[in-house]
Amino acid sequence: MKRILVASAALAVTMWAAPSFAAEKLIISSWGGSWKELIEQTVAKKFKAETGADVEFVTGGTIDRLNKAKLAKGSPESDVTFTTSHVGWLYANDGLYETLDMAKIPNAKFLVDQAKISPYHIGSWAYVYTIVYRPDLVPADIKFDSWADLWKPELKGKLSAPDFDTSHLVAVAAKLEGADAANWEKGSAKLKALKPNFKAYYANDAASQQLMQNGEAPVQVMLSMNAYYIASQGVKLNVAIPKEGAVLGVDTIGIMKGSKNADLAYKFVNILLDPEVQKEIATVKKGSPVVTNAKLDPEVAKLPGVFTTPDQWNKESLVIDHKLRAEKTGVWRQWFTENVIN
């Protein structure tokens, strides 16, 4: 009897000491719509299954969420935040992110170099902004082998691009003039010369998709994930990867400084980088996994702008320094608005 009591007591201690997250909750800051659904149906689903903890979302626009985080500094509304690579640097510069303890993220050892953004935030998935076009509405001899093809006079009044982030074309114009984004002014005259080819500018994903679907602007500097979504709706389009490279975009995750659920947050980040989760995300959104050990279906892997090998990452992507982009995005947008849009 004594032996049974001792064993029971030991079991009770063990059960009491074992970590349990069943009554806890992780709060995630992300975009809404399909992005929230993506996170909810992939990494959050696996996270809840493994930890028993609940997940709650706070959603909003990229800059709106940054401004809210600044106001709540020290007592954050969320535990982890998804945002773009360059806006993540704004969180870091304001002291809103924890310095990541990579020992607590074992899956991070498989991160591609392009997803190692800073000591505070790392890649969650990747995509490109590149040239997407309707072959039925563009001269047949234009194949967009180079970004320079956007400047062809035959494309007058056919082009659209985002007005909320002009960094893509700023970097491209500089590249075509033999410079880089840090010396963007060298491409300013070339950017002005592109003005006649513009038909419209778009402010969000929905407007981008509509311009392409209805043919109003059949050539677009476009998020590759949006292009593949439109293609899935039956619109015939081509995604080009110019010889200079498509402009790489990396969405990221960081842990908020002051989070009361840091252990849960680290588990979530590690699950995000699980190769099966990365494969699922890439399959849903037709983007690039940010870990080297994710094995994609061949039909997804072969899509232009989906990178699965070091050679693709290095040769087919045009990378704008993320910290520089954080510092200059506002300057670039103002210049572009004043000199190209208006």
Order of alpha helices (4+ residues) and beta strands (2+ residues): alpha-beta-alpha-alpha-beta-alpha-beta-alpha-beta-beta-alpha-alpha-beta-alpha-beta-alpha-beta-beta-alpha-alpha-alpha-alpha-beta-alpha
